[in-house]
Amino acid sequence: MPNVNIDKTNKRILNSIQIDFPIHPRPYKIIAEKLGLSEDELIERVSQMKGDMLIRRIGGNFSPDRLGYHSTLCAAQVDEEKVELFTKTVNRFPGVTHNYRRDHKFNIWFTFIAQSVDIIEKNLKTIAEETGVTTILNLPATHVFKISANFKV
């Protein structure tokens, strides 16, 4: 991520949008009014922060099981020379919400959500075949614990 200076206004925007994003036809208008900004200025600042990779995603979080989906946490043991290929391959699948690298024998972790366990298993097999990475643990959720991860800026 580039070294980006976050000014006071952007800090206020970041603190606001991660905690109380309105469900409204014009959510940015509502947030802008609350922060004393114009809607256009807010949209421009959010777009810039996305471009600077300060904001990766703005969207809802849903409970997969309540929507009839299945979720799993996956851990893979990936040789250094295959990390880029592996992560690019994993990221192609629409059910992957995110992946990240860890300093561990299982060095790439990702979550997968799909309409069935069979789809997840089929996709994990495809990932293994396309990358040559055969050690991928499938650790399906047995209990869901949702925590709020808000980061005051």
Secondary structure, DSSP 8 states (H G I E B T S, - for coil): -------HHHHHHHHHHTT----SSSHHHHHHHHHT--HHHHHHHHHHHHHTTS---------GGGGT-EEEEEEE---GGGHHHHHHHHHTSTTEEEEEE-SSSS-EEEEEEES-HHHHHHHHHHHHHHH----EEEEE-SS----------
